[in-house]
Amino acid sequence: MGIPPRTYGALQVRLRESLVTRALVLPIQQFIHIQGISSILLLGAAITALLWANSPWQDSYHRVWEMELTLSRLRLPVHAWINDALMAIFFFLVGMEIKHEIVHGELADMRRAALPIFGALGGMIVPALLYTALNVGHAGQHGWGVPMATDIAFSLGVLGMVKGVPQDLKIFLLTLAIADDIGAIAVIAIFYSDSLHVESLVIGLLLLAVIFLLRKVGISQPVLYFMLGVGFWVAILRSGIHATIAGVVLGFMVPTTATLSLREFQEIGNEIVERFRRALAEGDEKTAKNLLGSIEQLVQGTESPSELLTRKLNDWVSFLVLPLFALANAGVTFSGGAWHELLPSRIAWGILLGLVLGKPLGIIAFASLAVRTGLAQLPNGVTWRQLSAVGILAGIGFTVSIFISSLAFDDASHILQAKTAVLTASLLAGVLGYFAMRDGGG
């Protein structure tokens, strides 16, 4: 994926003056932006969690995440700080990404977006129905949302391992995963939130209104927005709606359009640079510095707030938040009789069949229906066989499926069954999808 252009440009300037940048910062940036590295780290964190939770030190694993921490009179266990606070940052990025796709990306053109949207719809409905068919009337029936999710990072990471994949196929999977995220967010907000506390919700809405008004009047102090955003998150946490929804809502509040186009920057910038040269030639240092301030403001105006925040936060989320989430949530402990509980488990089989079988069936069935009815068309150079392989890859639920598992169940054995099924299904979907993609002309 490469280092973001603006980050790389800034590093190039710093290379001339900083030994640390040359010897440490640039190599680290080059390494972490290798395609698939973040997925490998996420997988490594999940494997570490499993090994730790089934080692002689398994008690310490559960003790670490159950420790309670207090911050500004808010007292939560460590795993709740990760799932409710740090994951809100992840969903904040997801919210910005979805808005960007709606405004500027694939979701802006309904003719191109129709196929992955229909595919995503099928990829959510069919797994949920399969799960429900196995669990209706039983204790685990509330977990129907678990097999609906697709992990963007892992699915794209596996697809990136196959050489010669058409670009349109990658766009299809990305758009499908984003549409899937919208569905998962709606499911979490509507079905996996607690009973509402109206007073906290009203406070949250008032804070959201303040953020909206500040944006409209052009105030752009990051610290102010950060404080209001944290306040909004706390209000949503206490309202009964899951706190990560606050991240999505705030992500949608961030503008995705730059105030200045590159062409406008060139026209205005040329004039300012010429004035800067004249000021220096005349020895007018004060005017020259004033013009530097103007150039700085112009440069900032060429990058939308969502692009800036994504560039600043993406690495922290990929290399800290998500691995921490995997470490805290993927560690299921298998006692002596655990496997005997898993094999007949309706919850486990519902999730396994939903992700491995339901996902590709739903995606292909709904995509085919959309093409047959003329609502969508197959991308150029993409075959149904390749689309089927992508459908299998979409069965990698991992991050969001594990997340929904922790919301759907209260019983520890049900959570163990769900998380084990998610991990198994994601591994199967990744391996099967890779070979199907490789053999399908990728």
HELIX and SHEET records of a PDB file:
HELIX    1   1 PRO A    5  LEU A   15  1                                  11    
HELIX    2   2 LEU A   19  VAL A   20  1                                   2    
HELIX    3   3 THR A   21  VAL A   25  3                                   5    
HELIX    4   4 LEU A   26  ILE A   32  1                                   7    
HELIX    5   5 ILE A   37  ALA A   53  1                                  17    
HELIX    6   6 GLN A   58  GLU A   66  1                                   9    
HELIX    7   7 VAL A   78  ALA A   80  1                                   3    
HELIX    8   8 TRP A   81  LEU A   86  3                                   6    
HELIX    9   9 MET A   87  VAL A  103  1                                  17    
HELIX   10  10 GLU A  106  ALA A  108  5                                   3    
HELIX   11  11 MET A  110  ASN A  135  1                                  26    
HELIX   12  12 GLN A  141  MET A  148  5                                   8    
HELIX   13  13 ILE A  152  GLY A  160  1                                   9    
HELIX   14  14 GLN A  167  PHE A  191  1                                  25    
HELIX   15  15 VAL A  198  LYS A  216  1                                  19    
HELIX   16  16 PRO A  222  SER A  239  1                                  18    
HELIX   17  17 THR A  244  MET A  253  1                                  10    
HELIX   18  18 LEU A  262  ALA A  281  1                                  20    
HELIX   19  19 GLU A  285  GLY A  301  1                                  17    
HELIX   20  20 PRO A  305  TRP A  316  1                                  12    
HELIX   21  21 VAL A  317  VAL A  321  3                                   5    
HELIX   22  22 LEU A  322  ASN A  329  1                                   8    
HELIX   23  23 ALA A  338  LEU A  342  1                                   5    
HELIX   24  24 ARG A  346  LEU A  353  1                                   8    
HELIX   25  25 GLY A  354  GLY A  358  3                                   5    
HELIX   26  26 LYS A  359  ARG A  372  1                                  14    
HELIX   27  27 TRP A  384  LEU A  393  1                                  10    
HELIX   28  28 PHE A  398  ALA A  408  1                                  11    
HELIX   29  29 ALA A  412  ASP A  439  1                                  28    
SHEET    1   A 2 GLU A  68  LEU A  71  0                                        
SHEET    2   A 2 LEU A  74  PRO A  77 -1                                        
END                                                                             
